[in-house]
Amino acid sequence: MHALLFGLAVFAFTLAVHVPLWRLRVVAPTVRNLVLIHLAVAAGAVAVVLAVPALAAPGAADLVRGLLVGWFSFLAYLSQYMAVELDSASAVMLLHVAAAPPEGVTEADLLGLLDDEDVVLSRLRELVGSGMVGERDGSYRLRWKGRLMIGAVRFVRRWYTPDPVGG
């Protein structure tokens, strides 16, 4: 029982840290940063448990089991988080750039995808700033980071898209 409570506490504290950091834009809202937040929370939880004898687990095995419960809870959350992000403006724009011919797409092409010009321009700056998309001569093309992200987006989309009826 101790392992279960410890793991769920680690997961809950990860969410308690993650949500304000995203809302206040303290860190970039990337999956990598979300994983780093979870790892930092887990390391902090272990340090607290080791430093405060009253919180100590009955044994090291319970501590490891608790960390595993926290990790797998986090992975379940992460899969849902990525599914929600699939319909984000950034994902839509990345998929459009990925499907573009070798000469890339223009800002005007991307502005035609979504209704809100401010969203498109701010997300485009974020994509360029993160290194996922590169700009040259007014055209935007995927860079290696964008290719990696598109691979993950396509995988998750296939995972969450139901099979056709009778297929």
N, C-alpha and C positions, 0 to 999 in steps of 0.2 A: 504494500500500500504506500509505503514511503516513496518508493521509486516512481509510482504513478503520480503522486502529488507533486513531487519534485519536478518531474518532466512537464507536467501541465503548468506548473508555476513558471518554469523557464519559457514555455511557449507563450503564456499569457503576458509575461513581462516583455517578451519580444514584440508582441502586438502593441503593448502600452508604450514602448519606445518608438516603434516604427511609425505609427499613425501620426503622432505630433511632428516627428521629423519630416514626414512627407508634407503635411499640411502647412508647416512653417517654412518649407523649402530650405531646410538646413543642409540637406544632402540631396544629390540628384536622385530622382525616383527610378532607380535601376534595380534589376533583379540581383545583380552583383552586390550592390549596397545593402539590399535586404538580407542576403546571405551573410554579409559581414556583420550586420546588426545582430543577427541571431547568434553568430559565433561569439561576438563580444559579450552578449547577454549570458550565454552559456558559460563562458570563461569567468565572467564576474560572479555568476551563481556558484560555480565550483569554489572560487576564492572565498566567498562568504561562508559557504558550508565548512570549508577547511579552517577558516579563522574563528568561527563561532562554534565552540564545542556543543552547545545545546541544539544546534541544527544538524549536527553530524548524522550521517546515515548509519544504520547498523553495520554496514560494511562497504568496502569499495565496490563490490558487485552491484549493490543498490544504487550507488552513485552513477555507475556506468549505465545501468538499466534506465535510470531516470533521464540521463542525457539522451539515450536512444528514444525514449518516449517523446521527449521534447523535440528531437530531430525529426522523427517521423510525423509528429503533429505539424511541425513547421513545413515539411515537404508536402503534406496534404493541403495546407493553406496556400503554399506557393503554387501548386498546380491550379487551384481555383483563381488565384491572383492573376496568373498568366492568361487564363481563359478570359477573364474580364478585360484584360489589357488588349486582347486581340482586336477588339473593335475600337481601340483608341485612335485618335487622329494620327499619331506617330506610326502605328502599325499599318494603317491604311496608306499613308504616304510611302513608307518603306516598301510595301508590296507593290505600289505603283512604280516606284523607281526601279525595283528589281525586275519588273516586267518590261521595262523600257528598252528600246533598241540601244545599241552600243553608244550612240551619240548622247544618250541621256534624255532627261526631261527638263523643261523650263519651269520657271516659277509660275508662269501663267497656266501651264498644265496642272500644276499642283493646286493652284487657286481654284480651278474648276472642279476639284474633287469634293471640297467641303464648303459649306455656306459661310463660315466665319473666317474672314481674311486675317484677322488678328491671331486666331488659333493656328492657321496654316503658317503664317510668317514666324510666329514664336516657336512652333514645333520644328519648322525647317531650320531655324537658327540652332535649336537644341541638337538636331540630327547632325548638322555640320560640325557644331562644337564638340560633340561626343565622338566624332570621327567615323560615324556610320555612313555618312553621305559626304561626298566631296563635290565642290563646285569649281568648274573651269569654263570660262567663256560663256557664262550665263546658263550652263547646263549642269544638272545634278546627276551624279552617278554613285552607285554603291561602292563603298570601300570594304576592306576585309572584315571590319567589325560589323558592318551592315549585313554582309553575306552570312556571317555567323548568326546574327540575330534573325535574319529571314529564315534560315534553316530551322531555328527553334520555333519561330512563329508558325511556319508551315507544318512542323511536326505536331505542335499542340492543336492547330486547327484540324488536322486530320484526326487526331485523338478525340476531339470533342465534337466532330461532325458525325451525326448518326448515319449509319449505312442506309442506302435507299431501300424502300420497302421491296421485299422479294429479292434483294441483291445479295 
